[in-house]
Amino acid sequence: MAGPRRPTRLLLSYASQQEAINHLVASVPPDTTDVAAAVGRWQAAISALANGPPRPPVEPAAEHLPPDLEEWANKVKSTAAFEFLLGNFHPEFAMLSLSRLIAIQKFIYSDSGGSNPPLGDDLPGLFRYTTPEPSTTARAVIKDETSLSYTIASENPNLRVGGMAESEVMVTTQSGGQMPLHIYGYFAIYGGPWMQVARLQSRWFLRDGYHRAYTLLKRGIERVPCVVVSAGALTDLGFVRPGFVAPEVLVGDRPPRVGDFINSEFAIDGSIVPVRKVVRIRAEEFVITSED
């Protein structure tokens, strides 16, 4: 039996037919009348976008940070997590117009946005909202000694294997003694907590921070300070996941915009059973033939 559904905001004009049905039809099994109505709304939205005028990308009017935000920017930039996750993308900070950014996601959970943002004229508070300090959060991990595996699951789509690591550690034995071991393993990461904009040639994309962006725009806050990274290719946006816009649409003449999530011409309320990203790390033992 399917679990509870979460409310969503779907860019219907950019969704597939099945995605429209998934978000707009809550009955189980799907009611044929509800499905027909959902398909009809989807077809109308697709037709309106295709037959309407082009929607070329617009500049987000990027500006340098005000001087009073430089101290927090330097603090964020100096953290090990910031350097590890974004160092290769030449990160900067800027004031941007959120609604003008190209959206790479087709939907967001409309019940998630973190804490309430400060008022738009509280720039230091707003900057801390878009670029909070990294924190370590306890995650549910299944340890299976029979299969020599660890399984980690999260609704955060940024969960992924971050890399490989080796380390010398001291392990306490049952008698209380200390035994040195060399550990070989992998580590999982969840991405950074910062709202990130990626600049690829002349296009600006919201790379991370959709729920906060939606919350801010609903409250009428358009100009925000955030991280800007330089993308070398579309793959740097991390869009190859379910619920993300196709590459040819992102570089076409009608890409979706972040502001579309609060525009009833392009977005619609729905709900889905949330999915989880899963990472499983497993050790294997086997025998091979020795060669002289």
C-alpha positions in Angstrom: 0.0 0.0 0.0 1.3 3.4 -0.9 2.4 5.7 1.9 1.0 9.2 2.7 1.2 11.8 -0.1 3.0 15.2 0.3 1.7 18.4 -1.3 3.6 19.6 -4.4 3.8 22.4 -6.8 4.2 21.1 -10.3 5.3 22.9 -13.5 2.6 21.3 -15.5 3.7 22.8 -18.8 7.1 21.0 -18.5 5.9 17.7 -17.0 5.3 14.4 -18.8 1.8 12.9 -19.1 2.7 10.3 -16.4 4.1 13.0 -14.1 0.9 14.9 -14.4 -1.2 11.9 -13.6 1.1 11.0 -10.6 0.7 14.5 -9.1 -2.9 15.2 -9.9 -4.6 11.8 -9.3 -4.6 10.7 -5.7 -7.1 7.8 -6.0 -5.8 4.3 -5.6 -6.3 2.6 -8.0 -6.4 5.7 -10.3 -9.9 6.7 -11.1 -10.4 6.8 -14.9 -12.4 10.1 -14.7 -9.6 11.7 -12.6 -7.0 10.5 -15.0 -8.9 11.8 -18.0 -9.2 15.2 -16.3 -5.5 15.3 -15.4 -4.5 14.4 -19.0 -6.8 17.1 -20.3 -5.2 19.8 -18.1 -1.8 18.6 -19.0 -2.5 18.7 -22.7 -3.9 22.2 -22.4 -0.7 23.4 -20.5 1.6 21.7 -23.0 -0.3 23.3 -25.9 -0.3 26.7 -24.4 3.5 26.6 -23.9 4.3 25.3 -27.3 2.0 27.7 -29.1 2.8 30.7 -27.0 5.7 33.2 -27.5 9.3 32.1 -26.9 10.5 32.5 -23.3 14.2 33.3 -23.7 16.4 33.3 -20.6 16.6 36.6 -18.8 19.5 38.0 -16.8 19.0 37.8 -13.0 20.6 41.2 -12.6 23.6 39.9 -10.6 25.3 42.5 -8.4 28.2 42.3 -5.9 27.3 41.8 -2.2 26.9 44.8 -0.1 29.9 45.4 2.1 28.1 44.5 5.3 27.7 40.9 4.0 31.4 40.3 3.2 32.2 39.0 6.7 29.6 36.2 6.5 30.6 35.4 2.9 34.2 35.0 4.0 33.2 32.8 6.9 31.1 30.5 4.7 33.9 30.4 2.1 36.5 29.4 4.7 34.7 26.2 5.8 36.1 22.9 4.8 32.7 21.7 3.5 32.4 24.7 1.2 35.8 24.1 -0.3 35.3 20.3 -0.6 31.9 20.5 -2.3 32.2 23.7 -4.4 35.9 24.4 -4.7 36.1 23.1 -8.3 33.3 25.3 -9.4 35.0 28.7 -8.6 32.3 29.8 -6.2 31.4 33.5 -5.7 28.6 35.4 -3.9 26.1 37.8 -5.5 22.7 39.4 -5.2 20.3 37.9 -7.7 16.7 38.0 -8.8 15.3 34.6 -8.0 12.3 34.5 -10.3 14.5 35.0 -13.4 16.6 32.0 -12.9 16.1 28.9 -15.0 14.5 26.0 -13.1 16.0 22.5 -13.5 13.3 20.9 -11.3 9.8 20.2 -12.4 8.2 20.2 -9.0 8.9 21.0 -5.3 7.3 19.8 -2.1 5.2 22.8 -1.1 5.2 21.9 2.6 9.0 22.2 2.9 10.9 25.4 3.2 12.8 25.3 6.5 12.3 28.0 9.0 10.6 31.2 8.0 12.9 33.6 6.2 13.6 37.1 7.6 12.1 40.1 6.0 13.5 41.2 2.7 15.2 44.3 4.1 17.1 42.2 6.7 20.0 41.3 4.3 22.3 39.8 6.9 19.5 37.5 8.1 18.5 36.7 4.6 22.1 35.8 3.7 22.2 33.4 6.7 19.0 31.9 5.5 20.3 31.2 2.0 23.9 30.2 3.1 23.6 28.6 6.5 26.5 26.9 8.2 26.9 23.2 7.5 25.6 20.9 10.2 25.9 17.2 10.9 22.5 15.5 11.0 22.0 11.9 12.3 20.8 9.7 9.4 19.1 6.3 9.5 21.6 3.7 8.5 20.9 -0.1 8.1 24.0 -2.2 8.9 23.8 -5.7 7.6 26.8 -7.8 8.7 25.5 -10.8 6.8 25.8 -9.1 3.4 28.6 -6.8 4.6 26.7 -3.7 3.6 25.5 -0.3 4.8 22.3 1.1 3.4 21.4 4.8 3.7 18.1 6.3 2.6 16.9 9.9 2.4 14.3 12.1 0.8 17.1 14.5 0.0 17.9 13.8 -3.7 21.5 15.1 -3.1 22.4 12.0 -1.2 25.2 10.3 -3.1 28.6 8.5 -2.7 31.1 11.3 -2.1 34.2 9.4 -2.7 36.6 6.8 -1.2 38.7 7.1 1.9 41.4 5.3 3.9 42.2 5.8 7.5 44.3 4.4 10.4 42.1 3.9 13.5 42.4 2.4 16.9 39.7 -0.1 17.8 38.8 -1.1 21.3 38.8 -4.9 21.8 36.4 -6.7 24.2 39.1 -6.8 26.8 39.6 -3.1 26.6 42.8 -3.2 24.6 43.6 -1.0 21.6 44.2 -2.5 18.2 45.3 -0.5 15.2 43.4 -1.1 11.9 43.6 0.3 8.4 40.1 1.2 7.2 39.1 1.2 3.5 35.7 2.7 2.7 33.4 5.1 1.1 31.6 8.1 2.4 28.1 9.5 1.7 27.3 13.2 1.3 24.1 15.2 1.1 25.3 18.2 -0.8 25.8 21.6 0.8 23.1 23.7 2.7 23.7 26.8 0.5 21.3 28.1 -2.1 23.4 27.8 -5.3 23.1 29.4 -8.7 25.1 27.9 -11.6 26.2 30.1 -14.5 26.6 28.3 -17.8 27.6 30.5 -20.6 24.8 33.2 -20.8 22.3 31.1 -18.8 21.7 31.2 -15.0 20.2 28.1 -13.3 19.1 27.5 -9.7 21.2 24.5 -8.9 20.1 24.0 -5.3 17.7 25.6 -2.8 14.3 25.2 -4.5 12.2 25.0 -1.3 13.7 28.1 0.1 13.4 29.9 -3.2 9.7 29.0 -3.3 9.2 30.2 0.3 11.0 33.5 -0.4 9.0 34.2 -3.6 5.7 33.4 -1.9 6.6 36.1 0.6 7.4 38.6 -2.1 11.2 38.4 -1.6 12.8 38.6 -5.0 16.4 39.8 -4.5 18.6 37.5 -2.4 22.3 36.9 -1.7 23.5 33.4 -2.6 26.3 31.4 -3.9 27.2 31.5 -7.7 29.2 28.7 -9.3 30.6 28.4 -12.8 29.3 25.3 -14.6 31.4 23.8 -17.5 28.6 21.6 -18.8 24.9 20.8 -18.1 26.0 17.7 -16.1 27.4 20.0 -13.5 23.9 21.0 -12.7 23.1 17.5 -11.4 19.8 17.3 -13.3 20.0 13.7 -14.4 17.3 12.6 -11.9 13.6 11.9 -11.9 11.6 15.1 -11.7 14.2 17.2 -13.5 13.8 19.1 -16.8 15.3 17.6 -19.9 18.6 19.1 -21.2 17.1 20.1 -24.5 14.4 22.1 -22.8 17.0 23.8 -20.5 18.9 25.1 -23.5 15.9 25.7 -25.7 13.8 28.9 -26.3 11.2 28.1 -23.6 13.1 27.0 -20.4 11.1 27.1 -17.2 11.9 29.8 -14.6 11.9 29.6 -10.8 9.3 32.3 -10.8 6.9 29.9 -12.6 6.4 28.0 -9.3 4.3 30.9 -8.0 2.6 31.6 -11.4 -0.7 29.7 -11.9 -0.2 30.0 -15.7 2.6 27.4 -15.4 2.3 25.7 -12.0 -0.4 23.7 -10.3 -0.9 22.2 -6.9 -0.7 18.5 -6.6 0.6 15.7 -4.4 2.7 12.6 -4.6 4.0 9.7 -2.5 7.6 10.9 -1.8 10.5 8.8 -3.0 13.8 8.2 -1.3 17.3 8.2 -2.6 19.2 5.1 -1.5 22.9 4.5 -1.3 24.2 1.0 -0.5 27.8 0.3 0.2 28.8 -3.4 0.1 32.1 -5.3 0.6 32.6 -8.5 -1.5 35.0 -11.4 -1.0 36.1 -13.7 -3.8 38.9 -15.8 -5.0 41.0 -15.4 -8.2 43.7 -17.5 -9.8 47.2 -16.4 -8.8 49.6 -15.6 -11.7 53.3 -16.1 -11.6 
